[in-house]
Amino acid sequence: MKNNSNTSNMRENAKKHLIQPWPYASSIGSEYREFVSNGNGIYIEDTKGNKLIDGPAGMWCSNIGHRNEEIAKVMYNQAMDLSYNSPWYTSNEPSAKLSKLISDYAPGDLEHVFFTTGGSTAVESALRFIHYYNNVKGRPEKKLILCREDGYHGSTYLSASLNGKSRTSDWMNYENKNIIKLSSPKSFRIIENKSIQEFEDDLIDEFEDKISEYGPENIAAFIGEPIQASGGVIVPPKNYFKRMSKICKQNGILFIADEVVTGFGRLGHIFSSEKVFEVIPDIICFAKGVTSGYFPLGGIVISKKLIDELRSSNHSDAMFGHGLTYSSHPIGCAVALKNIELMENGILDNVLELSPIFQSKLKTLLDLPIIGDVRGEGLMACIECIADYDDTNPLSLDIKVGEIIDKHCQKLGLLLRPAINMCILSPPLILNKNDIEKIVNILREGITLAMDELKSKGIWSN
Ligand SMILES: Cc1ncc(COP(=O)(O)O)c(C=O)c1O
């Protein structure tokens, strides 16, 4: 064992040995990020004793809130019963039960579930499955995947290759050959000279043009988040998804809904594709909220039609050469079963009841001159500050005003997820009306302090 003298100093340990996600070369492996020491309900606490509302619910995942004793007991009991079994040649009860439950909730004929370790591996599995499916069907040329700017689908090689521009890095490699990017369905500012209907029509025209350009025989699938989460909670025009799905069906292109964020309660339903967007995808990807962040688990639900086609193909020996050590993990699946039970017993109803209040209270912030847009659906929302476009309120994106607002809100007791000129909110689904009031009050004060700071530094005026 190497020199161990410094182990008592957590900060030094992290700075010296821990590589944080998404680091920069200048600080890789030497960066300290504030420790969170504990969580309870909608709150987290840092090591200095500051108690904060967990505004982003971790990373869109702590849906039922922190320190849920029932979940903790399930984890303990499952670990004592069976901590792990190899999914290569054995099976376990929680994963069998969970696959049935998920298929009961999934729309249409989606009834076959493959479990992964999170969202990236869910998306990666969906893409690899579709490529395999087309190979077995004797059309290996049908490989292209259409995705969109502002989308986020993960950090594995293929899933990261689908991410929109702001997420790609010049320093990373991506699979470019089989990926085509469509425009973002973000209407804010883009529609200045168009109606929302014209904007929707343009998006649909673009999709149809791409299909004509590349040929439907070469396009395997379209993948989209029903609401683009990390891109800034982008809610598409009303009939956009329905129309995209119809075009997919007409052209033999599979529709993959990435419900890693919109699934498991965020919009008040276990899956939102059909309930909110009136679409029945061919595959749904899920993760995060499925275990409310208590255990890493994700997965895909695949339609019966696709599985039947494989079973009846002429290639009974064609193996789907894909599986993870932790596919169908018994603890993750047991946690998900309890998590869904808790959601059914009041949490989904709470989301449906509070969503309109949450959205309308947040919209009251629009009177602050730095705010350009407040948008969202369910319990996910984004506050976008004015940047670049408006000559009367110029504010460069380089200012990263989201971070300045977050800094002030944290001092007032609310953690946000800043993203350039935006602040994203997706609180635990167990919050109440008073919590919403508190969040909006802190936001108003934090944004006002941020405006004062920008003005005093001569960066912005209104
Ligand atoms: C829509 C979406 N898909 C996939 C992912 C990747 O999930 P994970 O980080 O669990 O791999 C994310 C993560 O934020 C996401 O928001």
Ligand as a Chemical Component Dictionary entry (heavy atoms), coordinates in Angstrom:
data_LIG
# 
_chem_comp.id                   LIG 
_chem_comp.type                 NON-POLYMER 
_chem_comp.pdbx_formal_charge   0 
_chem_comp.three_letter_code    LIG 
# 
loop_
_chem_comp_atom.comp_id 
_chem_comp_atom.atom_id 
_chem_comp_atom.alt_atom_id 
_chem_comp_atom.type_symbol 
_chem_comp_atom.charge 
_chem_comp_atom.model_Cartn_x 
_chem_comp_atom.model_Cartn_y 
_chem_comp_atom.model_Cartn_z 
_chem_comp_atom.pdbx_ordinal 
LIG C1 C1 C 0 -32.063 11.784 -21.646 1  
LIG C2 C2 C 0 -30.818 11.118 -21.142 2  
LIG N1 N1 N 0 -30.432 9.971  -21.699 3  
LIG C3 C3 C 0 -29.339 9.316  -21.263 4  
LIG C4 C4 C 0 -28.581 9.823  -20.238 5  
LIG C5 C5 C 0 -27.369 9.091  -19.763 6  
LIG O1 O1 O 0 -27.621 8.504  -18.533 7  
LIG P1 P1 P 0 -26.447 8.018  -17.550 8  
LIG O2 O2 O 0 -25.708 9.246  -17.128 9  
LIG O3 O3 O 0 -27.180 7.312  -16.462 10 
LIG O4 O4 O 0 -25.565 7.090  -18.308 11 
LIG C6 C6 C 0 -28.973 11.013 -19.623 12 
LIG C7 C7 C 0 -28.188 11.570 -18.504 13 
LIG O5 O5 O 0 -28.395 12.668 -18.049 14 
LIG C8 C8 C 0 -30.117 11.692 -20.091 15 
LIG O6 O6 O 0 -30.510 12.850 -19.544 16 
# 
loop_
_chem_comp_bond.comp_id 
_chem_comp_bond.atom_id_1 
_chem_comp_bond.atom_id_2 
_chem_comp_bond.value_order 
_chem_comp_bond.pdbx_ordinal 
LIG C1 C2 SING 1  
LIG C2 N1 SING 2  
LIG C2 C8 DOUB 3  
LIG N1 C3 DOUB 4  
LIG C3 C4 SING 5  
LIG C4 C5 SING 6  
LIG C4 C6 DOUB 7  
LIG C5 O1 SING 8  
LIG O1 P1 SING 9  
LIG P1 O2 DOUB 10 
LIG P1 O3 SING 11 
LIG P1 O4 SING 12 
LIG C6 C7 SING 13 
LIG C6 C8 SING 14 
LIG C7 O5 DOUB 15 
LIG C8 O6 SING 16 
# 
